[in-house]
Amino acid sequence: MAKVKTNYTCSECGGVSNKWTGQCAACQQWNTLVETVPEAAGGNNRYSNPQHMSLAQTAPVLSLADIDAIDVPRFGTGIEEFDRVLGGGMVAGGVVLIGGDPGIGKSTLLLQALANMSHDKRVLYVSGEESGAQIALRAKRLMIDAKDLKLQAEIQLEKILGTLAELKPEVAVIDSIQTVYSDALSSAPGSVAQVRECAAQLTRMAKQTGVTIILVGHVTKEGALAGPRVLEHIVDTVLYFEGDAHSSFRLVRAIKNRFGAVNELGVFAMTEKGLKGVSNPSALFLSQHDNQVPGSCVMVTQEGTRPLLVEIQALVDTSHLPNARRLSVGLEQNRLAMLLAVLHRHAGIAAFDQDVFINAVGGVKITEPAADLAVLLAINSSMRSKPLPRGLVVFGEVGLAGEIRPAPRGQERLREAAKLGFTLAMIPKANLPKQAIEGMTIIAVERIDEAFNKLREHD
């Protein structure tokens, strides 16, 4: 009996190797090669060679100046926060990939959105993980009016494509892409080849017929979408659920969006009737203290087009270990080590024998460097055991030379803080507004040592 030949496929980039190695030669990632059986050439399925088929109809060559630049028509989902993350609503022929931890609310959100759209559009929910009875029970528990929502429990791709061609829905949800398989491939559902093939065929049908398709994706233990990264390149929009599954609040962030702004953030609260949008998300990320406490500093971060107020907490304690601990939750840990070096070199405040813990309240992840100034002020406040002035809000990036660099959309940040009752702001000098903001005193600083000196004047 002939030995079955196997290849090794990278789960990150989809690269193929004829032997196992610890590192993928294509993308340089470690421990990502998975043993697979190579597919036979050819195949009787007309979709079996998607790399040779275009996603759109052939069009003549035109000058870019002759093409009309028109806005993409959109339609709402009935959930305002979801529309915000999508860039204003769904786009006909668009493909959305949404991922998140198990049980965080992906299926619940999409079931609510489909039920809202089913009143004036043809919608289809394809479930590969749950039976129709389970989804009906969830809809009943959430009190969703889903009498016009069509449901199919199926995992075979060819049958799903046939249903889409027959019903011609305007919006379809595939839950999840890792459970779908194609007869053209012999590999198991969820493998690199199956995920890539099924996503490519569904995307092609969306572009050719104008149906909006939403794919639900599993995530790995590191929090990235399972399967090859090519899956993110195929689709138009990639959304991630963030937040603790044990908390009642959920954050949906746009990582990629061909039809809108990236890094848009939608905030939801999990209730007995499903996910509800939060109109004032800044209240979630601010702790309620009766009195000012040391180590707490409020900053204004910019998530897409939305300014958010987030409380940064710091705890500095004497270390009893040879190497002091540096722990950061919600902010980049390597940046914390850099900021502590800047604090010592340019402000004369040493923390080499102190354990430093940083936390962003509410489970939000802050990726922009405008949080630097808030982190340093919170650390200094904890070391001195002295609270910062009441009503203070800050933002600004700190450079290695000790300078405080400007942050984008500074006036929008200040207006949001003033709207929520903050009366004192410390900002980079380059962000100083030309017109005064009513009810707010602004301290403009250029260097980190200057920031600490001006704070002492307000103690």
Secondary structure as the mmCIF struct_conf table of DSSP 4:
data_model
#
loop_
_struct_conf.conf_type_id
_struct_conf.id
_struct_conf.beg_label_comp_id
_struct_conf.beg_label_asym_id
_struct_conf.beg_label_seq_id
_struct_conf.end_label_comp_id
_struct_conf.end_label_asym_id
_struct_conf.end_label_seq_id
HELX_LH_PP_P HELX_LH_PP_P1 ALA A 2 LYS A 5
STRN STRN1 ASN A 7 CYS A 10
TURN_TY1_P TURN_TY1_P1 SER A 11 CYS A 13
STRN STRN2 VAL A 16 SER A 17
BEND BEND1 ASN A 18 LYS A 19
BEND BEND2 GLY A 22 GLY A 22
STRN STRN3 GLN A 23 GLN A 23
TURN_TY1_P TURN_TY1_P2 ALA A 25 CYS A 27
STRN STRN4 TRP A 30 TRP A 30
BEND BEND3 ASN A 31 ASN A 31
STRN STRN5 LEU A 33 THR A 36
HELX_LH_PP_P HELX_LH_PP_P2 VAL A 37 ALA A 40
BEND BEND4 ALA A 41 ALA A 41
BEND BEND5 ASN A 44 ASN A 45
TURN_TY1_P TURN_TY1_P3 ARG A 46 TYR A 47
BEND BEND6 SER A 48 SER A 48
HELX_RH_3T_P HELX_RH_3T_P1 PRO A 50 HIS A 52
BEND BEND7 MET A 53 MET A 53
BEND BEND8 LEU A 55 ALA A 56
HELX_RH_3T_P HELX_RH_3T_P2 LEU A 64 ASP A 66
BEND BEND9 ILE A 67 ILE A 67
HELX_LH_PP_P HELX_LH_PP_P3 ASP A 71 PRO A 73
STRN STRN6 ARG A 74 PHE A 75
BEND BEND10 GLY A 78 GLY A 78
HELX_RH_AL_P HELX_RH_AL_P1 GLU A 80 LEU A 86
TURN_TY1_P TURN_TY1_P4 GLY A 87 GLY A 87
BEND BEND11 GLY A 88 GLY A 89
STRN STRN7 MET A 90 VAL A 91
TURN_TY1_P TURN_TY1_P5 ALA A 92 GLY A 93
STRN STRN8 VAL A 95 GLY A 99
TURN_TY1_P TURN_TY1_P6 PRO A 102 GLY A 103
BEND BEND12 ILE A 104 GLY A 105
HELX_RH_AL_P HELX_RH_AL_P2 LYS A 106 MET A 117
TURN_TY1_P TURN_TY1_P7 SER A 118 ASP A 120
BEND BEND13 LYS A 121 LYS A 121
STRN STRN9 VAL A 123 SER A 127
BEND BEND14 GLY A 128 GLU A 130
HELX_RH_AL_P HELX_RH_AL_P3 GLY A 132 ARG A 141
TURN_TY1_P TURN_TY1_P8 LEU A 142 MET A 143
TURN_TY1_P TURN_TY1_P9 LYS A 147 ASP A 148
STRN STRN10 LYS A 150 ALA A 153
STRN STRN11 GLN A 156 GLN A 156
HELX_RH_AL_P HELX_RH_AL_P4 LEU A 157 LEU A 167
BEND BEND15 GLU A 170 GLU A 170
STRN STRN12 VAL A 171 ASP A 175
HELX_RH_3T_P HELX_RH_3T_P3 ILE A 177 THR A 179
STRN STRN13 TYR A 181 TYR A 181
TURN_TY1_P TURN_TY1_P10 ASP A 183 ALA A 184
BEND BEND16 SER A 187 SER A 187
HELX_LH_PP_P HELX_LH_PP_P4 ALA A 188 ALA A 188
TURN_TY1_P TURN_TY1_P11 PRO A 189 GLY A 190
BEND BEND17 SER A 191 SER A 191
HELX_RH_AL_P HELX_RH_AL_P5 VAL A 192 THR A 209
STRN STRN14 THR A 212 GLY A 217
STRN STRN15 VAL A 219 VAL A 219
TURN_TY1_P TURN_TY1_P12 LYS A 221 GLU A 222
BEND BEND18 GLY A 223 ALA A 224
STRN STRN16 LEU A 225 LEU A 225
BEND BEND19 ALA A 226 GLY A 227
TURN_TY1_P TURN_TY1_P13 ARG A 229 ARG A 229
HELX_RH_AL_P HELX_RH_AL_P6 VAL A 230 ILE A 234
BEND BEND20 VAL A 235 ASP A 236
STRN STRN17 THR A 237 GLU A 242
BEND BEND21 GLY A 243 GLY A 243
TURN_TY1_P TURN_TY1_P14 ALA A 245 HIS A 246
BEND BEND22 SER A 247 SER A 248
STRN STRN18 PHE A 249 ASN A 257
TURN_TY1_P TURN_TY1_P15 ARG A 258 PHE A 259
BEND BEND23 GLY A 260 GLY A 260
TURN_TY1_P TURN_TY1_P16 VAL A 262 ASN A 263
STRN STRN19 LEU A 265 THR A 271
TURN_TY1_P TURN_TY1_P17 GLU A 272 LYS A 273
STRN STRN20 GLY A 274 GLY A 277
BEND BEND24 SER A 279 SER A 279
HELX_RH_3T_P HELX_RH_3T_P4 PRO A 281 PHE A 285
BEND BEND25 LEU A 286 LEU A 286
BEND BEND26 ASP A 290 ASN A 291
TURN_TY1_P TURN_TY1_P18 PRO A 294 GLY A 295
STRN STRN21 SER A 296 GLU A 303
TURN_TY1_P TURN_TY1_P19 GLY A 304 THR A 305
STRN STRN22 ARG A 306 THR A 318
BEND BEND27 LEU A 321 ASN A 323
STRN STRN23 ARG A 326 VAL A 329
BEND BEND28 GLY A 330 LEU A 331
HELX_RH_AL_P HELX_RH_AL_P7 GLN A 333 ALA A 347
TURN_TY1_P TURN_TY1_P20 PHE A 352 ASP A 353
STRN STRN24 GLN A 354 ALA A 360
HELX_RH_3T_P HELX_RH_3T_P5 VAL A 361 GLY A 363
HELX_LH_PP_P HELX_LH_PP_P5 VAL A 364 ILE A 366
BEND BEND29 GLU A 368 GLU A 368
HELX_RH_3T_P HELX_RH_3T_P6 PRO A 369 ALA A 371
HELX_RH_AL_P HELX_RH_AL_P8 ASP A 372 ARG A 384
TURN_TY1_P TURN_TY1_P21 SER A 385 SER A 385
HELX_LH_PP_P HELX_LH_PP_P6 PRO A 387 PRO A 389
TURN_TY1_P TURN_TY1_P22 ARG A 390 GLY A 391
STRN STRN25 LEU A 392 VAL A 394
STRN STRN26 GLU A 397 VAL A 398
TURN_TY1_P TURN_TY1_P23 LEU A 400 ALA A 401
BEND BEND30 GLY A 402 GLY A 402
STRN STRN27 GLU A 403 GLU A 403
STRN STRN28 ILE A 404 ARG A 405
BEND BEND31 PRO A 408 ARG A 409
HELX_RH_AL_P HELX_RH_AL_P9 GLY A 410 LYS A 419
TURN_TY1_P TURN_TY1_P24 LEU A 420 GLY A 421
STRN STRN29 LEU A 424 PRO A 428
HELX_RH_3T_P HELX_RH_3T_P7 LYS A 429 ASN A 431
BEND BEND32 LYS A 434 GLN A 435
HELX_LH_PP_P HELX_LH_PP_P7 ALA A 436 ILE A 437
TURN_TY1_P TURN_TY1_P25 GLU A 438 GLY A 439
STRN STRN30 THR A 441 VAL A 445
BEND BEND33 GLU A 446 GLU A 446
STRN STRN31 ARG A 447 ARG A 447
HELX_RH_AL_P HELX_RH_AL_P10 ILE A 448 GLU A 457
TURN_TY1_P TURN_TY1_P26 HIS A 458 HIS A 458
#
